[in-house]
């Protein structure tokens, strides 16, 4: 297995949220709270629908990102469910 030193490895975090929260509000939340996590891979909202979403983060920062999401996301009802190395693993 080749380690992706230049690109970095990624993890996908599946989370649920309140149905009245928009995609822009979720993006603003991640930009505000996850910007202090400095990794090779920037956090990015990959999928979003009315009940849940998937965000991509650096593999070394996935546990920290989950803690921030669970702690600071209460006002939007954000709760993490599962972390995977592939999108297919979450679906």
C-alpha atoms as a printed R data frame, in Angstrom:
   type eleno elety resid chain resno       x      y      z
1  ATOM     1    CA   UNK     A     1   0.000  0.000  0.000
2  ATOM     2    CA   UNK     A     2   1.335  3.398 -0.984
3  ATOM     3    CA   UNK     A     3   0.980  6.134  1.612
4  ATOM     4    CA   UNK     A     4  -0.274  9.351  0.066
5  ATOM     5    CA   UNK     A     5   2.311 11.652  1.605
6  ATOM     6    CA   UNK     A     6   1.868 14.544 -0.795
7  ATOM     7    CA   UNK     A     7  -1.900 14.421 -1.023
8  ATOM     8    CA   UNK     A     8  -2.827 13.173  2.415
9  ATOM     9    CA   UNK     A     9  -5.419 10.636  3.450
10 ATOM    10    CA   UNK     A    10  -9.029 11.553  4.060
11 ATOM    11    CA   UNK     A    11 -11.935 10.425  6.209
12 ATOM    12    CA   UNK     A    12 -15.623 10.958  5.640
13 ATOM    13    CA   UNK     A    13 -17.903 11.700  8.598
14 ATOM    14    CA   UNK     A    14 -21.623 10.971  8.343
15 ATOM    15    CA   UNK     A    15 -23.774 13.255 10.507
16 ATOM    16    CA   UNK     A    16 -27.430 14.103 11.086
17 ATOM    17    CA   UNK     A    17 -28.899 17.572 11.542
18 ATOM    18    CA   UNK     A    18 -32.231 19.328 12.030
19 ATOM    19    CA   UNK     A    19 -34.386 19.451  8.924
20 ATOM    20    CA   UNK     A    20 -34.768 23.257  9.021
21 ATOM    21    CA   UNK     A    21 -31.009 23.910  8.687
22 ATOM    22    CA   UNK     A    22 -29.822 25.034  5.247
23 ATOM    23    CA   UNK     A    23 -26.672 23.991  3.410
24 ATOM    24    CA   UNK     A    24 -25.227 27.501  3.808
25 ATOM    25    CA   UNK     A    25 -25.699 27.374  7.584
26 ATOM    26    CA   UNK     A    26 -23.906 24.012  7.728
27 ATOM    27    CA   UNK     A    27 -21.050 25.355  5.564
28 ATOM    28    CA   UNK     A    28 -20.721 28.442  7.764
29 ATOM    29    CA   UNK     A    29 -20.641 26.248 10.881
30 ATOM    30    CA   UNK     A    30 -17.821 24.101  9.463
31 ATOM    31    CA   UNK     A    31 -15.849 27.110  8.223
32 ATOM    32    CA   UNK     A    32 -16.125 28.792 11.618
33 ATOM    33    CA   UNK     A    33 -15.426 25.818 13.897
34 ATOM    34    CA   UNK     A    34 -13.144 23.557 11.851
35 ATOM    35    CA   UNK     A    35 -10.807 26.212 10.443
36 ATOM    36    CA   UNK     A    36  -8.451 25.867 13.434
37 ATOM    37    CA   UNK     A    37  -7.800 22.245 12.432
38 ATOM    38    CA   UNK     A    38  -4.869 22.489 10.066
39 ATOM    39    CA   UNK     A    39  -4.412 19.380  7.956
40 ATOM    40    CA   UNK     A    40  -3.314 18.493  4.453
41 ATOM    41    CA   UNK     A    41  -6.943 17.994  3.453
42 ATOM    42    CA   UNK     A    42  -9.325 20.894  3.990
43 ATOM    43    CA   UNK     A    43 -12.736 20.138  5.429
44 ATOM    44    CA   UNK     A    44 -15.435 20.075  2.763
45 ATOM    45    CA   UNK     A    45 -19.141 19.298  2.788
46 ATOM    46    CA   UNK     A    46 -19.433 16.487  0.248
47 ATOM    47    CA   UNK     A    47 -23.110 15.493  0.448
48 ATOM    48    CA   UNK     A    48 -26.118 17.194  1.993
49 ATOM    49    CA   UNK     A    49 -29.803 16.372  2.138
50 ATOM    50    CA   UNK     A    50 -32.720 17.176  4.445
51 ATOM    51    CA   UNK     A    51 -31.730 14.738  7.219
52 ATOM    52    CA   UNK     A    52 -27.992 14.093  7.021
53 ATOM    53    CA   UNK     A    53 -24.733 15.044  5.385
54 ATOM    54    CA   UNK     A    54 -21.160 13.914  4.806
55 ATOM    55    CA   UNK     A    55 -18.042 15.997  5.408
56 ATOM    56    CA   UNK     A    56 -14.482 15.184  4.298
57 ATOM    57    CA   UNK     A    57 -11.593 15.830  6.710
58 ATOM    58    CA   UNK     A    58  -7.938 14.866  7.129
59 ATOM    59    CA   UNK     A    59  -7.468 11.389  8.632
60 ATOM    60    CA   UNK     A    60  -5.390 12.639 11.563
61 ATOM    61    CA   UNK     A    61  -8.029 15.202 12.502
62 ATOM    62    CA   UNK     A    62 -11.160 13.063 12.203
63 ATOM    63    CA   UNK     A    63 -11.515 12.435 15.940
64 ATOM    64    CA   UNK     A    64 -11.037 16.140 16.737
65 ATOM    65    CA   UNK     A    65 -13.550 17.108 14.047
66 ATOM    66    CA   UNK     A    66 -16.133 14.683 15.483
67 ATOM    67    CA   UNK     A    67 -15.672 16.131 18.975
68 ATOM    68    CA   UNK     A    68 -16.086 19.701 17.702
69 ATOM    69    CA   UNK     A    69 -19.177 18.759 15.700
70 ATOM    70    CA   UNK     A    70 -20.850 17.002 18.638
71 ATOM    71    CA   UNK     A    71 -19.941 19.728 21.143
72 ATOM    72    CA   UNK     A    72 -20.632 22.885 19.112
73 ATOM    73    CA   UNK     A    73 -23.343 21.633 16.758
74 ATOM    74    CA   UNK     A    74 -26.124 21.284 19.314
75 ATOM    75    CA   UNK     A    75 -27.953 24.440 18.189
76 ATOM    76    CA   UNK     A    76 -28.323 22.946 14.697
77 ATOM    77    CA   UNK     A    77 -28.905 19.398 15.922
78 ATOM    78    CA   UNK     A    78 -25.625 18.106 14.465
79 ATOM    79    CA   UNK     A    79 -24.712 14.645 15.696
80 ATOM    80    CA   UNK     A    80 -22.040 12.433 14.154
81 ATOM    81    CA   UNK     A    81 -22.955  8.852 13.306
82 ATOM    82    CA   UNK     A    82 -20.013  7.144 11.657
83 ATOM    83    CA   UNK     A    83 -16.574  7.708 10.131
84 ATOM    84    CA   UNK     A    84 -15.219  5.878  7.081
85 ATOM    85    CA   UNK     A    85 -12.310  6.073  4.661
86 ATOM    86    CA   UNK     A    86 -14.613  5.807  1.639
87 ATOM    87    CA   UNK     A    87 -17.959  7.228  0.625
88 ATOM    88    CA   UNK     A    88 -19.191  3.764 -0.275
89 ATOM    89    CA   UNK     A    89 -18.573  2.635  3.301
90 ATOM    90    CA   UNK     A    90 -21.057  5.225  4.570
91 ATOM    91    CA   UNK     A    91 -23.791  4.433  2.057
